[in-house]
């Protein structure tokens, strides 16, 4: 508990020169990558204590932020038939609907559904997931023809949120016309805008952020530098990505924060959790009321099979993201130090 308070004090403290600033002048956002809390398909693979301890370590970071966001990688449903069929190489995720309580308890306010597992159990799975999130007042977006955006009010600010993916049933980030239309709509209804995207090639060899379009399994997984910059140029204040199952660089572009991949965050089963694939950061960012980046913090967590994200005292993910950011986005307006603090250059 003492360690957590010291970390909070280090991140939340205000420099003496700005001691007269009111906390209402800033907005704090905590963000993470993929969440799949366990599955009952094709066999039951669920964590101990029925999932109650999954967010034990990370929950305090989410709950103290003004807004907490992530990516729900899979469905919340109790039955149905896999839309992908069956077999040893078929990955369909079906998390019990009761597990929605752990998302609420952890402090999540918004979850992206624009990913390659939201449709694992077809329309039945999507409808069940939406019902569960609505039940707990957790906002969501990202499925084409359904919910395109959400607006949440904090500190008198209307925060608009949207999500994009690469699958046929998602709002596609490869279609900049659609992205631009949704951002234009949010600009009319919100003071700040946060964009989530699921994109990029997958695997532990895909940590570096390439230039140009990424292809994987014959699919166009997006030109993510172009996408992120397009979003900021068209009104986004924070852009965060996930999809490669590993972390990637972070950048401040035109005073706005971009995370190109936050990797897996809470995936205790069904995904590799060795080496860099186990890194599970939570990034906490502070902006001013105009959405301009002020400072941030990479909170180091690491996944353990069947358990979920736990504190990583070695800070492995901090070193990884620092090195990737310096190598891949040297033009960034911000830097990460050895303790995970993100500051303007």
N, C-alpha and C positions, 0 to 999 in steps of 0.2 A: 504494500500500500504506500509506504514511504517513497519507494522508487518511483511509483506512478505519479505521486504528487510532485516529486522533484522534476520529472520529465515535463509535467504540465506547467510547472512554474517556469522552466527554462523556455518553453515555447510560447506560453501565453503572456509572459511579462512584457511590459512596455518600456522602451528606453526612457531615461529621465527627460530627454529633450522633448518627448512627446507625451509626458505624463498627464497633460491636461486633456488629451484626447478621450472622448467618451467611447465605451465599447460598442455603442450603437453606430459608430462611424465605420466599423469593419464587419465583414461577414466571414465566418469560418466554415469551410466545407471539408468533410472527411470523405475520401473516396477509396474504393478497392476494386479488385478485378472479379474473376468468376466465382460464383457461389453455387455449389451443388452439395447439399448437406447430407446426402445419402440416398440410396435407391432401393426399391423393392423389385426391380426388374433387371435382368432376367432372374436373379436370385436376390434374397434379402441381404443387403449390406448397409447396416445402420450403425451409427456410433453408440457408445455406451450411454447409459442414463437417458436414453431416447432423445439424444441430441441436446440436452439442456446445457451441456458444458462447452459446446462448440465455440461460442463467442466470449468465453469467460475472460480471456486476456485482452481481446481487442474491443470489447463492448464499451469500456470507459472512453476510448478515443471517439467512437461514433456518437455516444450520447452527449458528450460535452460540446461537440460541434453544433453550429447552428443548423447544418444540413448534412445528412449522411447518405451517400449514394453508392451503388454497386451494380453488378450484372448478375441476374438470376439465370444460371446456366442449367436449364432443365425445367421440369414441370412440377407443380404441386397438385398431385392427383392420386387417387386411391385405387383406380382401376383403368379399364380401357385396353386397347390393343396398340402395340407399337406400330407407328406409321413407317418404321424402317424395317419391319420384319423381324426375324430372329436369326441367330447364328453367333459363332464365336467372335466375329469381328464387327458385330452390330452394337452400337453404343446408344441406348435409349435410357434416359434418366427419369425416374418416377419417384419423387420424394413425397412421403406422407403429408397430407394436408395439415395435420396437426403441427407440423414443423414450422408453419408460418409464424407461430407464437415466438419462436426464437429470433426470427428476423425483426419482429416488432420489439422484443425485449432488448435486442442488441442496439436498436436505435435507428434503423434504416427508415428513411423518408421516401426514397425513390429507388426503383430497380429497373434496369433495362430488360426488355424481353426480346430485343432484336439480336438473336444469336442462333446458332445452328442446333440448339437443343430445345428451343421453345415449342417446336412442333413435333416433338418425339412421340406424343400420343394424340396427334391430330388436333382437330378442332375441340374435341372433348377435353384434351389436356390444357389447351389454351384457355378455354372457358373456365375450367376448374381453377387454374392458376389465377386468373383475373378475379374470380369470386373470393378466393382466399386473401389476396392482397387488398381488395376493396374492404373486406371484413375488418382488416386491421388498419385501414386508412393509410396504406403504403401506396404511393403513386407509382405508375408504370407507363411505359410507352414503347413503340417500336414495331408493332405488327401492322402490316399494310391492311388498310380497310377497317382498322379498329381504332385504338387510341393512339393518336399521333403525337400528342404533347400533354404536358401537365404543368400546372402553375401552383407554386407553394409560396405562401407569404411568411416572411421572417423579418423582424425588426422594421416593419413598415415597407419592406421591399417585396415586390412580386418577382419571384424567381421562376423563369420558364425552363422546362427541361424537355429534351427530346432524345431519341435513340435511333441508331441506324445499324444495319447489318449487311451481309452479303448474300443471304439466302432469298429464295424466290418469295417467301411469305413475309419478309421483313421490309421495312422502309429502307431502301438500298442507298448506301453511301457512295456507291459507284455512279449514281444518278445525281449529279450536282444540281440539276434542275429541281428535283424533289427536295434536296437538302436546302437549297436557296429559298424555295417556296415556304417551307416550314419555319425557317429562321425569320423570314419576312413577316410571317404571321405572328410569331412570338414577339418580335420587336414591337408590334402594336399592342401587346397584352402584358408585357413583362418589363421589368427594369433591368434585370440581369438574365443571362441565358447560359445554361450548362448543357453541353452536348456529350453524349456517350456514343462510342462506335465499337463494333465487333469486327475486326479486320486484321489482315496480315497473314502471312504463311505461318504454319505451326511447327513447333518443335524446338528442342534445345539448341539447334544450330541456327535459329532464327532470331537471336537476341538483337543483332545489329539492325538498325533502321535503314533500309535501302532507299535509293532514289528510284522513282518510277513505280510502275504497277507490279504488284506481287501476285503471282499465280501459285495455287496450291490445289492438288487433286483436280486439276483441270478447271478450277474456278478462279474468276477474277476477284481477288481479295482486297483490291483497292490500291490507290496511290496515296498513302497515308499522310505524307508531308503535305501534298497538295490539298487533301481533304481538310486537315487541321487548319492550315493557313486560310483556306476558303471559308471555313466556319468563322474564324476570328475576323476576317475581312468583311464578313456579312453579319456581324453582331454578336458572336459568341464570346463569352468572358472566361469560361473554363471548358476545356475539351479533354476528355479522358477516354482511353482505349483499353481494349482487352481482346483476347482471341489467340495470340501466339502460344499461350500457356507458359510463357516466360516473360520477364520484365524487359522493358526497353527504356530508351532515353526519355528524359523530361526536358521541357524547353519553356522559356518565356519569350513569346513572340508578340511584338507590338503591345507590350505590357500585360499580355494575357497568358495564363498558364495552360500548358499542354502536357499531358502524359500519354506517350505513344502506346504503351501497354503496361498494365498493372499485374499482368499474369493471372495465375490461379490464386484465389484467396482462401476459400473454404471448400475444398474438394477432397474429403477424407477417403473416398473410394472412387474407383473407375478411371483414375488418371495417374500418370507417373508422378511420384513425389520424391525423386532422388536428385541430388545435386541442385543445380539452379532451378529445376522444376519445382522444388519445394519452397522457393522464396515467395513470401506472401505479404507484400508491403501494404500499409495503409498510409496514404499521403494526406496530410492535413494542410490546407492552404488558407491564407487570409487575404482577402481583397478589400479595397475600399468600396464605397457605396456606388461607384461607377464601374466596378468590376476589375479595376487595375490591381495586378498582383502586388502584394506587399511583402509577404514572406511565407515560408512553408516548412514542413518537416516530414521526412520519411521515417515512419515508425517501423522498426524491423520486427517482423514476425516470420516464422518458418513453420511449414506444415509437418504434421506427424500423421502417419497412416492411421485411419480410424479415429483420430482425435481432433484434427483441425488445426488452425493457426495458434501458435504459442510464441511467447516472447523469445527473441533470438538475441541473447546478450553479446554474441560475436559480431552482430551488425553486418552479416554477409551481404544482405540485399542492398544495404547502403553503399558498400564498396562497388557492387555490381552496377548499380544505377549511376553512381558517380562516374565510373569509367566509361560506361556506355554514353552518357550525356556529353562528356568531354570529347569523345571520339566522333560521335555521330551528329551532334548539333553544336559545334564549337561557336557558332554565331549567336547562341542563346544569350539573352539578357541576364540570365541567372546562373548561379553555380550551386553545387551541393558540396558541403564540407564533410569531414570524416565522421561527424556526429549525426549526419542526416539533415542538418539545417539547410534550407534552400533560401538563398538571399540574392538580391540584385547585385550585379557586378559593379 
